[in-house]
């Protein structure tokens, strides 16, 4: 077994750990949701429960996953390590069969070993079980949002008086084999349909009938998810544990549309993140700190008073900034993607600051592959059939083919259409960000980093 040492997360003081006994964490994870919620300013979608949760806590406006792909992203959340370091390079299921390294200490392993009860409900999507052990397992049925809340109520009864970590993975609003899972009824869920005429088409997508129809279905799945969040929060209240539980709501990656999920753009990596702590005195505000998935595991350890794993983590606890609007020192985050499915190999690494995004594409000669659910979508098939040269503000060719280095001014170019890497006026910034990414890859033991080969 090879143990690697990374950036160590600060251990909570002994007094804090003692005070945290009996606390809990409820981690709620959406599947493929961008910032489409009323609390994020969306004018069409109905999300009263997410809006209520945001009103009780803090809404992060600059939160990012590190890879816009399900398994890899979830592994980062659960370990605090970038996926190129933890070994979960891509999807865990079926022939893809990627596994987290056996030496990695995950949230459930750390929590169990230090006396907390652990549980998973719905979608987990990481391997192997030895790295992710649970006291309570109710996997599957991720669209059965009422039944998931019933399972949570059972877990909370069994965890009475004990610290706990409950991991709830919804399948909504991920695409189903057909559509978005809206073709059947769900117990206790109101099926609210949305009109294609009313949807807000993002600027990076073409305004076509196929896109509008799929967005309307996507909204319905988010609506169902929101109702599930309401059921879950009600179960927490009824359990009597709401006053000692940190609630975290996040999505694994952005929306399942071309140019978002599995991409290197903000449209795939930027996600909703809402955190509600019973200790907060300031509530209902927004925080613009740049945060990313490696910060979530240390936040859980901090809240539960757990000693972090000896191999360290790549992030830091969010608890100190929950009541701040613009905290100092939270101005850049790194990201890393290698696989989606095993046949979706497109490794890139990068850095996002408040003003710019730098992307290092490891094999620019490859075409960026489309995840199977996006490839089969009506939105993408319509683009292919028509031979559309543009997808909204982006050129289709630029979505599929990237340069070895890309640099974007997010302030002036939020959809990342104008690559500034070859512009002499931006040479100093390019060099700075390139070197920071090289150092990031070196520090985190990126297996794809070969220092002798040019840019690495």
C-alpha positions as a Markdown table, in Angstrom:
| # | Residue | x | y | z |
|---|---|---|---|---|
| 1 | Unk | 0.0 | 0.0 | 0.0 |
| 2 | Unk | 1.3 | 3.4 | -0.9 |
| 3 | Unk | 0.5 | 6.3 | 1.4 |
| 4 | Unk | 1.0 | 9.7 | 0.0 |
| 5 | Unk | 1.0 | 12.9 | 2.0 |
| 6 | Unk | -0.8 | 15.9 | 0.7 |
| 7 | Unk | -1.8 | 19.3 | 2.1 |
| 8 | Unk | -2.7 | 18.5 | 5.6 |
| 9 | Unk | -6.1 | 19.7 | 6.9 |
| 10 | Unk | -5.8 | 21.3 | 10.3 |
| 11 | Unk | -7.1 | 18.9 | 13.0 |
| 12 | Unk | -9.9 | 20.3 | 15.2 |
| 13 | Unk | -8.7 | 21.1 | 18.8 |
| 14 | Unk | -9.5 | 18.4 | 21.3 |
| 15 | Unk | -12.0 | 20.7 | 23.1 |
| 16 | Unk | -13.8 | 21.3 | 19.9 |
| 17 | Unk | -14.0 | 17.6 | 19.1 |
| 18 | Unk | -15.4 | 17.0 | 22.6 |
| 19 | Unk | -18.0 | 19.7 | 22.1 |
| 20 | Unk | -19.0 | 18.3 | 18.7 |
| 21 | Unk | -20.2 | 15.0 | 20.2 |
| 22 | Unk | -23.7 | 14.3 | 19.1 |
| 23 | Unk | -23.6 | 16.5 | 16.1 |
| 24 | Unk | -24.6 | 15.4 | 12.6 |
| 25 | Unk | -24.1 | 16.2 | 9.0 |
| 26 | Unk | -26.8 | 15.8 | 6.3 |
| 27 | Unk | -25.2 | 15.9 | 2.9 |
| 28 | Unk | -27.8 | 16.3 | 0.1 |
| 29 | Unk | -26.4 | 15.8 | -3.4 |
| 30 | Unk | -28.3 | 16.6 | -6.6 |
| 31 | Unk | -27.3 | 14.9 | -9.8 |
| 32 | Unk | -26.4 | 17.3 | -12.7 |
| 33 | Unk | -28.0 | 20.6 | -11.4 |
| 34 | Unk | -26.6 | 23.9 | -12.5 |
| 35 | Unk | -27.6 | 27.1 | -10.7 |
| 36 | Unk | -31.2 | 26.6 | -11.6 |
| 37 | Unk | -33.2 | 27.5 | -8.4 |
| 38 | Unk | -35.2 | 30.4 | -7.2 |
| 39 | Unk | -32.6 | 31.3 | -4.6 |
| 40 | Unk | -30.0 | 31.6 | -7.4 |
| 41 | Unk | -32.2 | 34.1 | -9.3 |
| 42 | Unk | -33.9 | 31.8 | -11.7 |
| 43 | Unk | -37.2 | 33.3 | -12.8 |
| 44 | Unk | -39.1 | 30.2 | -14.0 |
| 45 | Unk | -38.2 | 27.2 | -11.8 |
| 46 | Unk | -40.2 | 26.6 | -8.6 |
| 47 | Unk | -37.9 | 25.6 | -5.7 |
| 48 | Unk | -39.5 | 26.7 | -2.4 |
| 49 | Unk | -37.6 | 24.2 | -0.3 |
| 50 | Unk | -34.2 | 25.1 | -1.6 |
| 51 | Unk | -35.1 | 28.7 | -1.2 |
| 52 | Unk | -36.1 | 28.1 | 2.4 |
| 53 | Unk | -32.8 | 26.3 | 3.1 |
| 54 | Unk | -30.9 | 29.2 | 1.6 |
| 55 | Unk | -32.9 | 31.5 | 3.8 |
| 56 | Unk | -31.8 | 29.6 | 6.8 |
| 57 | Unk | -28.2 | 29.4 | 5.8 |
| 58 | Unk | -25.7 | 30.7 | 3.3 |
| 59 | Unk | -25.8 | 30.5 | -0.5 |
| 60 | Unk | -22.4 | 30.2 | -2.1 |
| 61 | Unk | -22.3 | 32.0 | -5.5 |
| 62 | Unk | -18.9 | 30.8 | -6.6 |
| 63 | Unk | -18.8 | 27.1 | -5.8 |
| 64 | Unk | -17.3 | 24.6 | -8.2 |
| 65 | Unk | -16.9 | 20.9 | -8.6 |
| 66 | Unk | -13.4 | 19.9 | -9.7 |
| 67 | Unk | -14.6 | 17.6 | -12.4 |
| 68 | Unk | -17.9 | 17.8 | -14.1 |
| 69 | Unk | -18.5 | 14.0 | -14.0 |
| 70 | Unk | -20.5 | 11.9 | -11.5 |
| 71 | Unk | -18.2 | 9.3 | -9.9 |
| 72 | Unk | -15.0 | 11.4 | -10.0 |
| 73 | Unk | -16.7 | 14.4 | -8.6 |
| 74 | Unk | -18.3 | 12.4 | -5.7 |
| 75 | Unk | -15.0 | 10.9 | -4.8 |
| 76 | Unk | -13.5 | 14.4 | -4.4 |
| 77 | Unk | -16.4 | 15.3 | -2.1 |
| 78 | Unk | -16.0 | 12.2 | 0.0 |
| 79 | Unk | -12.2 | 12.2 | 0.3 |
| 80 | Unk | -11.1 | 15.9 | 0.1 |
| 81 | Unk | -8.6 | 14.8 | -2.6 |
| 82 | Unk | -8.6 | 15.6 | -6.3 |
| 83 | Unk | -9.6 | 12.6 | -8.3 |
| 84 | Unk | -6.3 | 12.2 | -10.1 |
| 85 | Unk | -4.8 | 11.7 | -6.6 |
| 86 | Unk | -7.5 | 9.5 | -5.0 |
| 87 | Unk | -7.7 | 7.1 | -8.0 |
| 88 | Unk | -11.4 | 7.5 | -8.9 |
| 89 | Unk | -10.4 | 8.7 | -12.4 |
| 90 | Unk | -13.9 | 8.1 | -13.8 |
| 91 | Unk | -17.1 | 6.2 | -13.5 |
| 92 | Unk | -17.4 | 3.4 | -10.9 |
| 93 | Unk | -20.2 | 1.4 | -12.5 |
| 94 | Unk | -20.4 | -1.2 | -15.3 |
| 95 | Unk | -17.4 | -1.7 | -17.6 |
| 96 | Unk | -15.9 | 1.6 | -16.5 |
| 97 | Unk | -15.0 | 0.1 | -13.2 |
| 98 | Unk | -12.7 | 2.9 | -11.8 |
| 99 | Unk | -11.9 | 2.5 | -8.0 |
| 100 | Unk | -10.6 | 4.9 | -5.4 |
| 101 | Unk | -7.2 | 3.8 | -4.0 |
| 102 | Unk | -7.4 | 1.4 | -1.1 |
| 103 | Unk | -5.2 | 3.7 | 1.1 |
| 104 | Unk | -7.6 | 6.7 | 0.9 |
| 105 | Unk | -9.4 | 7.7 | 4.0 |
| 106 | Unk | -13.0 | 8.8 | 3.1 |
| 107 | Unk | -15.6 | 10.6 | 5.2 |
| 108 | Unk | -17.5 | 7.4 | 6.1 |
| 109 | Unk | -14.3 | 5.6 | 7.0 |
| 110 | Unk | -12.9 | 8.4 | 9.2 |
| 111 | Unk | -16.3 | 9.0 | 10.8 |
| 112 | Unk | -16.9 | 5.4 | 11.6 |
| 113 | Unk | -13.5 | 4.9 | 13.1 |
| 114 | Unk | -14.0 | 7.9 | 15.4 |
| 115 | Unk | -17.4 | 6.9 | 16.7 |
| 116 | Unk | -20.0 | 8.5 | 14.3 |
| 117 | Unk | -22.8 | 6.6 | 12.7 |
| 118 | Unk | -22.7 | 6.7 | 8.9 |
| 119 | Unk | -25.4 | 6.2 | 6.3 |
| 120 | Unk | -26.0 | 6.4 | 2.5 |
| 121 | Unk | -29.3 | 6.7 | 0.8 |
| 122 | Unk | -29.8 | 6.8 | -3.0 |
| 123 | Unk | -26.9 | 7.3 | -5.3 |
| 124 | Unk | -23.3 | 6.7 | -4.1 |
| 125 | Unk | -21.5 | 5.9 | -7.4 |
| 126 | Unk | -17.9 | 5.3 | -6.0 |
| 127 | Unk | -15.9 | 2.2 | -5.3 |
| 128 | Unk | -14.7 | 0.1 | -3.5 |
| 129 | Unk | -16.9 | -0.6 | -0.5 |
| 130 | Unk | -13.7 | -1.0 | 1.7 |
| 131 | Unk | -12.9 | 2.7 | 1.2 |
| 132 | Unk | -16.5 | 3.8 | 1.6 |
| 133 | Unk | -17.9 | 1.7 | 4.5 |
| 134 | Unk | -21.4 | 2.5 | 5.8 |
| 135 | Unk | -23.4 | 1.4 | 8.9 |
| 136 | Unk | -26.6 | 2.0 | 7.1 |
| 137 | Unk | -27.2 | 1.5 | 3.3 |
| 138 | Unk | -30.3 | 2.2 | 1.3 |
| 139 | Unk | -28.9 | 2.7 | -2.2 |
| 140 | Unk | -30.9 | 3.0 | -5.3 |
| 141 | Unk | -34.3 | 4.6 | -5.9 |
| 142 | Unk | -32.8 | 8.1 | -6.2 |
| 143 | Unk | -35.9 | 9.5 | -7.8 |
| 144 | Unk | -38.2 | 8.1 | -5.1 |
| 145 | Unk | -37.8 | 11.2 | -3.0 |
| 146 | Unk | -40.5 | 10.5 | -0.4 |
| 147 | Unk | -39.2 | 7.0 | 0.2 |
| 148 | Unk | -35.7 | 8.5 | 0.6 |
| 149 | Unk | -36.9 | 10.7 | 3.4 |
| 150 | Unk | -38.5 | 7.7 | 5.1 |
| 151 | Unk | -35.2 | 5.9 | 5.0 |
| 152 | Unk | -33.6 | 9.0 | 6.5 |
| 153 | Unk | -36.1 | 9.0 | 9.3 |
| 154 | Unk | -35.2 | 5.4 | 10.1 |
| 155 | Unk | -31.4 | 6.2 | 10.0 |
| 156 | Unk | -31.9 | 9.2 | 12.3 |
| 157 | Unk | -33.9 | 7.1 | 14.8 |
| 158 | Unk | -31.0 | 4.6 | 14.9 |
| 159 | Unk | -28.5 | 7.4 | 15.3 |
| 160 | Unk | -30.3 | 8.9 | 18.3 |
| 161 | Unk | -27.8 | 10.5 | 20.7 |
| 162 | Unk | -24.8 | 9.8 | 18.4 |
| 163 | Unk | -22.8 | 11.9 | 15.9 |
| 164 | Unk | -23.7 | 11.0 | 12.4 |
| 165 | Unk | -22.9 | 11.6 | 8.7 |
| 166 | Unk | -25.8 | 10.9 | 6.4 |
| 167 | Unk | -25.1 | 11.0 | 2.6 |
| 168 | Unk | -28.1 | 11.4 | 0.4 |
| 169 | Unk | -27.6 | 11.1 | -3.3 |
| 170 | Unk | -30.6 | 12.0 | -5.5 |
| 171 | Unk | -30.8 | 10.8 | -9.1 |
| 172 | Unk | -32.7 | 14.0 | -10.2 |
| 173 | Unk | -32.3 | 15.9 | -12.4 |
| 174 | Unk | -30.0 | 13.5 | -14.3 |
| 175 | Unk | -31.3 | 12.2 | -17.6 |
| 176 | Unk | -33.1 | 8.9 | -17.5 |
| 177 | Unk | -33.0 | 6.2 | -20.2 |
| 178 | Unk | -35.8 | 8.2 | -21.7 |
| 179 | Unk | -36.2 | 11.9 | -20.8 |
| 180 | Unk | -35.7 | 12.9 | -17.2 |
| 181 | Unk | -37.7 | 10.3 | -15.4 |
| 182 | Unk | -41.0 | 12.3 | -15.6 |
| 183 | Unk | -42.9 | 9.6 | -17.4 |
| 184 | Unk | -44.4 | 8.1 | -14.3 |
| 185 | Unk | -46.0 | 9.1 | -11.0 |
| 186 | Unk | -44.0 | 9.3 | -7.7 |
| 187 | Unk | -45.8 | 8.9 | -4.3 |
| 188 | Unk | -46.5 | 12.1 | -2.5 |
| 189 | Unk | -44.9 | 14.2 | -5.3 |
| 190 | Unk | -46.8 | 16.7 | -7.3 |
| 191 | Unk | -45.9 | 16.5 | -11.0 |
| 192 | Unk | -45.5 | 20.1 | -12.1 |
| 193 | Unk | -44.9 | 20.5 | -15.8 |
| 194 | Unk | -43.2 | 23.5 | -17.4 |
| 195 | Unk | -43.8 | 24.9 | -20.8 |
| 196 | Unk | -41.0 | 24.9 | -23.4 |
| 197 | Unk | -42.1 | 28.4 | -24.3 |
| 198 | Unk | -41.3 | 29.6 | -20.7 |
| 199 | Unk | -37.8 | 28.1 | -20.2 |
| 200 | Unk | -34.7 | 30.2 | -20.1 |
| 201 | Unk | -32.3 | 28.9 | -22.7 |
| 202 | Unk | -28.7 | 29.5 | -21.5 |
| 203 | Unk | -26.5 | 31.5 | -23.9 |
| 204 | Unk | -24.3 | 28.5 | -24.5 |
| 205 | Unk | -27.1 | 26.4 | -26.0 |
| 206 | Unk | -29.0 | 26.9 | -29.3 |
| 207 | Unk | -32.6 | 28.1 | -28.9 |
| 208 | Unk | -34.2 | 25.2 | -30.7 |
| 209 | Unk | -37.4 | 23.2 | -30.1 |
| 210 | Unk | -35.4 | 20.2 | -28.9 |
| 211 | Unk | -33.4 | 22.2 | -26.3 |
| 212 | Unk | -36.6 | 23.9 | -25.0 |
| 213 | Unk | -38.5 | 20.7 | -24.7 |
| 214 | Unk | -35.6 | 19.1 | -22.8 |
| 215 | Unk | -35.1 | 22.1 | -20.5 |
| 216 | Unk | -38.8 | 21.9 | -19.6 |
| 217 | Unk | -38.4 | 18.3 | -18.6 |
| 218 | Unk | -35.2 | 19.1 | -16.8 |
| 219 | Unk | -37.1 | 21.8 | -14.8 |
| 220 | Unk | -39.7 | 19.2 | -13.8 |
| 221 | Unk | -37.0 | 16.9 | -12.5 |
| 222 | Unk | -35.5 | 19.8 | -10.4 |
| 223 | Unk | -39.0 | 20.6 | -9.1 |
| 224 | Unk | -39.4 | 16.9 | -8.0 |
| 225 | Unk | -35.9 | 17.1 | -6.4 |
| 226 | Unk | -36.9 | 20.2 | -4.5 |
| 227 | Unk | -40.0 | 18.5 | -3.1 |
| 228 | Unk | -37.6 | 15.7 | -2.0 |
| 229 | Unk | -35.5 | 18.2 | -0.1 |
| 230 | Unk | -38.6 | 19.4 | 1.6 |
| 231 | Unk | -39.4 | 15.8 | 2.7 |
| 232 | Unk | -35.9 | 15.4 | 3.9 |
| 233 | Unk | -35.8 | 18.6 | 6.0 |
| 234 | Unk | -39.1 | 17.6 | 7.5 |
| 235 | Unk | -37.7 | 14.2 | 8.5 |
| 236 | Unk | -34.7 | 16.0 | 10.1 |
| 237 | Unk | -37.0 | 18.3 | 12.1 |
| 238 | Unk | -39.2 | 15.5 | 13.3 |
| 239 | Unk | -36.1 | 13.5 | 14.5 |
| 240 | Unk | -35.2 | 16.3 | 16.9 |
| 241 | Unk | -31.7 | 16.6 | 15.4 |
| 242 | Unk | -32.1 | 19.8 | 13.4 |
| 243 | Unk | -30.6 | 21.9 | 16.1 |
| 244 | Unk | -27.3 | 20.0 | 16.0 |
| 245 | Unk | -27.1 | 19.1 | 12.3 |
| 246 | Unk | -25.1 | 20.8 | 9.6 |
| 247 | Unk | -27.0 | 20.6 | 6.3 |
| 248 | Unk | -25.1 | 20.8 | 3.0 |
| 249 | Unk | -26.9 | 20.9 | -0.4 |
| 250 | Unk | -24.7 | 20.6 | -3.5 |
| 251 | Unk | -24.8 | 19.2 | -7.0 |
| 252 | Unk | -22.1 | 16.8 | -8.3 |
| 253 | Unk | -21.7 | 18.8 | -11.5 |
| 254 | Unk | -23.6 | 21.1 | -13.9 |
| 255 | Unk | -26.5 | 20.5 | -16.2 |
| 256 | Unk | -26.6 | 17.5 | -18.5 |
| 257 | Unk | -26.4 | 19.4 | -21.8 |
| 258 | Unk | -23.7 | 19.8 | -24.4 |
| 259 | Unk | -21.1 | 22.3 | -23.3 |
| 260 | Unk | -21.8 | 21.8 | -19.6 |
| 261 | Unk | -21.5 | 18.3 | -18.0 |
| 262 | Unk | -18.0 | 16.7 | -18.6 |
| 263 | Unk | -16.7 | 20.0 | -20.0 |
| 264 | Unk | -13.9 | 22.3 | -18.8 |
| 265 | Unk | -16.2 | 25.4 | -18.8 |
| 266 | Unk | -17.9 | 27.2 | -15.9 |
| 267 | Unk | -21.1 | 25.9 | -17.3 |
| 268 | Unk | -20.1 | 22.4 | -16.3 |
| 269 | Unk | -18.1 | 23.0 | -13.1 |
| 270 | Unk | -20.1 | 25.8 | -11.4 |
| 271 | Unk | -22.7 | 24.3 | -9.0 |
| 272 | Unk | -25.2 | 25.3 | -6.3 |
| 273 | Unk | -23.9 | 25.1 | -2.8 |
| 274 | Unk | -26.1 | 25.9 | 0.2 |
| 275 | Unk | -24.9 | 25.4 | 3.8 |
| 276 | Unk | -27.1 | 25.8 | 6.9 |
| 277 | Unk | -25.6 | 25.5 | 10.4 |
| 278 | Unk | -27.6 | 25.8 | 13.6 |
| 279 | Unk | -24.7 | 27.8 | 15.0 |
| 280 | Unk | -25.1 | 30.7 | 12.5 |
| 281 | Unk | -26.3 | 34.0 | 13.6 |
| 282 | Unk | -26.3 | 35.6 | 10.2 |
| 283 | Unk | -28.7 | 33.8 | 7.7 |
| 284 | Unk | -30.1 | 34.2 | 4.3 |
| 285 | Unk | -27.0 | 35.9 | 2.7 |
| 286 | Unk | -24.7 | 35.1 | -0.2 |
| 287 | Unk | -21.0 | 34.3 | 0.1 |
| 288 | Unk | -18.8 | 34.9 | -3.0 |
| 289 | Unk | -15.7 | 32.9 | -1.7 |
| 290 | Unk | -14.3 | 30.7 | -4.5 |
| 291 | Unk | -14.8 | 27.2 | -3.0 |
| 292 | Unk | -14.6 | 23.7 | -4.5 |
| 293 | Unk | -15.3 | 20.1 | -3.6 |
| 294 | Unk | -12.0 | 19.4 | -1.7 |
| 295 | Unk | -13.4 | 21.9 | 0.9 |
| 296 | Unk | -16.4 | 19.7 | 1.8 |
| 297 | Unk | -14.7 | 16.8 | 3.6 |
| 298 | Unk | -12.7 | 19.1 | 5.9 |
| 299 | Unk | -15.9 | 21.0 | 6.6 |
| 300 | Unk | -17.5 | 17.7 | 7.7 |
| 301 | Unk | -14.5 | 16.8 | 9.9 |
| 302 | Unk | -14.5 | 20.3 | 11.4 |
| 303 | Unk | -18.2 | 20.2 | 12.3 |
| 304 | Unk | -18.1 | 16.7 | 13.7 |
| 305 | Unk | -14.9 | 17.4 | 15.6 |
| 306 | Unk | -13.1 | 14.5 | 13.8 |
| 307 | Unk | -9.4 | 14.2 | 13.3 |
| 308 | Unk | -8.7 | 14.4 | 9.6 |
| 309 | Unk | -6.9 | 11.6 | 7.8 |
| 310 | Unk | -3.1 | 11.4 | 8.1 |
| 311 | Unk | -2.6 | 11.8 | 4.4 |
| 312 | Unk | -4.2 | 15.2 | 4.5 |
| 313 | Unk | -6.7 | 16.8 | 2.1 |
| 314 | Unk | -6.6 | 19.3 | -0.7 |
| 315 | Unk | -9.2 | 21.7 | 0.8 |
| 316 | Unk | -10.1 | 23.6 | 4.0 |
| 317 | Unk | -13.2 | 23.9 | 6.2 |
| 318 | Unk | -15.9 | 26.3 | 5.1 |
| 319 | Unk | -17.2 | 26.8 | 8.7 |
| 320 | Unk | -15.0 | 30.0 | 9.3 |
| 321 | Unk | -16.6 | 31.8 | 6.4 |
| 322 | Unk | -20.3 | 30.8 | 6.6 |
| 323 | Unk | -21.3 | 34.2 | 7.9 |
| 324 | Unk | -19.1 | 36.3 | 5.6 |
| 325 | Unk | -20.0 | 37.7 | 2.3 |
| 326 | Unk | -16.6 | 38.2 | 0.7 |
| 327 | Unk | -13.9 | 36.6 | 2.9 |
| 328 | Unk | -10.3 | 37.3 | 2.1 |
| 329 | Unk | -8.0 | 34.6 | 0.8 |
| 330 | Unk | -10.7 | 32.6 | -1.1 |
| 331 | Unk | -9.7 | 33.7 | -4.6 |
| 332 | Unk | -8.6 | 30.7 | -6.6 |
| 333 | Unk | -9.5 | 27.0 | -7.0 |
| 334 | Unk | -8.0 | 24.2 | -9.1 |
| 335 | Unk | -9.8 | 21.6 | -11.2 |
| 336 | Unk | -8.9 | 18.3 | -12.7 |
| 337 | Unk | -10.7 | 15.9 | -15.1 |
| 338 | Unk | -9.5 | 12.7 | -16.7 |
| 339 | Unk | -12.3 | 10.3 | -17.6 |
| 340 | Unk | -16.1 | 10.4 | -17.7 |
| 341 | Unk | -16.9 | 6.9 | -18.9 |
| 342 | Unk | -14.0 | 4.7 | -19.7 |
| 343 | Unk | -14.3 | 5.6 | -23.4 |
| 344 | Unk | -14.6 | 9.3 | -22.6 |
| 345 | Unk | -10.9 | 10.1 | -22.0 |
| 346 | Unk | -10.1 | 13.7 | -22.1 |
| 347 | Unk | -7.7 | 14.8 | -19.4 |
| 348 | Unk | -7.3 | 18.5 | -18.5 |
| 349 | Unk | -6.1 | 20.4 | -15.4 |
| 350 | Unk | -6.7 | 24.0 | -14.6 |
| 351 | Unk | -7.0 | 27.1 | -12.4 |
| 352 | Unk | -10.0 | 29.4 | -11.8 |
| 353 | Unk | -9.6 | 32.8 | -10.2 |
| 354 | Unk | -12.1 | 35.6 | -9.8 |
| 355 | Unk | -11.2 | 37.0 | -13.2 |
| 356 | Unk | -9.7 | 34.2 | -15.3 |
| 357 | Unk | -9.8 | 30.5 | -16.1 |
| 358 | Unk | -6.7 | 28.7 | -17.3 |
| 359 | Unk | -7.0 | 25.2 | -18.8 |
| 360 | Unk | -4.2 | 22.8 | -19.7 |
| 361 | Unk | -5.5 | 20.2 | -22.1 |
| 362 | Unk | -3.1 | 17.2 | -21.9 |
| 363 | Unk | -4.0 | 15.7 | -25.3 |
| 364 | Unk | -5.4 | 18.4 | -27.5 |
| 365 | Unk | -5.2 | 16.2 | -30.6 |
| 366 | Unk | -8.2 | 14.3 | -29.2 |
| 367 | Unk | -11.8 | 15.3 | -29.7 |
| 368 | Unk | -13.7 | 16.0 | -26.5 |
| 369 | Unk | -16.0 | 13.0 | -26.2 |
| 370 | Unk | -19.7 | 13.5 | -25.4 |
| 371 | Unk | -21.0 | 11.5 | -22.4 |
| 372 | Unk | -23.4 | 8.8 | -23.6 |
| 373 | Unk | -26.5 | 10.4 | -22.1 |
| 374 | Unk | -25.7 | 13.7 | -23.8 |
| 375 | Unk | -24.8 | 12.1 | -27.1 |
| 376 | Unk | -28.2 | 10.4 | -27.2 |
| 377 | Unk | -30.1 | 13.6 | -26.2 |
| 378 | Unk | -32.5 | 15.3 | -28.6 |
| 379 | Unk | -30.5 | 18.5 | -28.0 |
| 380 | Unk | -27.2 | 17.1 | -29.3 |
| 381 | Unk | -28.8 | 14.9 | -32.0 |
| 382 | Unk | -30.6 | 18.0 | -33.4 |
| 383 | Unk | -27.3 | 19.9 | -33.5 |
| 384 | Unk | -25.6 | 17.0 | -35.3 |
| 385 | Unk | -28.5 | 16.5 | -37.8 |
| 386 | Unk | -28.5 | 20.1 | -38.8 |
| 387 | Unk | -24.7 | 20.4 | -38.8 |
| 388 | Unk | -25.0 | 23.5 | -36.6 |
| 389 | Unk | -21.8 | 25.5 | -36.6 |
| 390 | Unk | -22.7 | 27.2 | -33.4 |
| 391 | Unk | -24.2 | 26.2 | -30.1 |
| 392 | Unk | -25.5 | 29.5 | -28.8 |
| 393 | Unk | -22.5 | 31.9 | -28.3 |
| 394 | Unk | -19.9 | 29.1 | -28.8 |
| 395 | Unk | -18.7 | 27.5 | -32.0 |
| 396 | Unk | -19.5 | 23.8 | -32.0 |
| 397 | Unk | -16.0 | 23.1 | -33.3 |
| 398 | Unk | -14.5 | 24.8 | -30.3 |
| 399 | Unk | -16.6 | 22.8 | -27.8 |
| 400 | Unk | -15.3 | 19.6 | -29.3 |
| 401 | Unk | -11.7 | 20.6 | -30.1 |
| 402 | Unk | -9.6 | 22.5 | -27.5 |
| 403 | Unk | -6.1 | 24.0 | -27.6 |
| 404 | Unk | -3.3 | 22.8 | -25.5 |
| 405 | Unk | -3.6 | 25.9 | -23.4 |
| 406 | Unk | -6.7 | 28.1 | -23.0 |
| 407 | Unk | -7.0 | 31.3 | -21.1 |
| 408 | Unk | -10.3 | 33.2 | -20.6 |
| 409 | Unk | -11.2 | 36.5 | -19.1 |
| 410 | Unk | -14.3 | 35.5 | -17.2 |
| 411 | Unk | -15.4 | 39.1 | -16.5 |
| 412 | Unk | -15.5 | 40.0 | -20.2 |
| 413 | Unk | -16.2 | 36.6 | -21.6 |
| 414 | Unk | -18.3 | 34.5 | -19.2 |
| 415 | Unk | -19.0 | 31.7 | -21.7 |
| 416 | Unk | -15.3 | 31.3 | -22.5 |
| 417 | Unk | -15.4 | 31.9 | -26.3 |
| 418 | Unk | -12.2 | 33.9 | -26.8 |
| 419 | Unk | -9.0 | 32.1 | -26.0 |
| 420 | Unk | -6.4 | 34.6 | -25.0 |
| 421 | Unk | -3.5 | 32.1 | -24.6 |
| 422 | Unk | -1.7 | 33.3 | -27.7 |
| 423 | Unk | -2.3 | 37.0 | -27.1 |
| 424 | Unk | 1.0 | 38.7 | -26.1 |
| 425 | Unk | -1.0 | 41.2 | -24.0 |
| 426 | Unk | -1.8 | 38.3 | -21.6 |
| 427 | Unk | 1.6 | 36.5 | -21.7 |
| 428 | Unk | 2.4 | 37.4 | -18.1 |
| 429 | Unk | -0.9 | 36.1 | -16.7 |
| 430 | Unk | -0.6 | 32.9 | -18.9 |
| 431 | Unk | 2.8 | 32.2 | -17.5 |
| 432 | Unk | 1.7 | 32.8 | -13.9 |
| 433 | Unk | -1.3 | 30.5 | -14.1 |
| 434 | Unk | 0.6 | 27.9 | -16.1 |
| 435 | Unk | 3.2 | 27.7 | -13.3 |
| 436 | Unk | 0.6 | 27.5 | -10.6 |
| 437 | Unk | -1.1 | 24.6 | -12.3 |
| 438 | Unk | 2.3 | 22.9 | -12.8 |
| 439 | Unk | 2.9 | 23.3 | -9.0 |
| 440 | Unk | -0.6 | 22.1 | -8.2 |
| 441 | Unk | 0.0 | 18.9 | -10.3 |
| 442 | Unk | 3.4 | 18.4 | -8.7 |
| 443 | Unk | 2.1 | 18.8 | -5.1 |
| 444 | Unk | -0.9 | 16.5 | -5.6 |
| 445 | Unk | 1.2 | 13.8 | -7.3 |
| 446 | Unk | -0.7 | 13.9 | -10.6 |
| 447 | Unk | 0.1 | 10.6 | -12.4 |
| 448 | Unk | -0.3 | 12.4 | -15.7 |
| 449 | Unk | 2.4 | 15.0 | -14.8 |
| 450 | Unk | 5.7 | 14.3 | -16.5 |
| 451 | Unk | 7.9 | 17.3 | -15.7 |
| 452 | Unk | 10.4 | 16.7 | -18.4 |
| 453 | Unk | 7.9 | 16.9 | -21.2 |
| 454 | Unk | 7.4 | 20.6 | -21.9 |
| 455 | Unk | 4.4 | 21.9 | -20.1 |
| 456 | Unk | 3.8 | 18.6 | -18.3 |
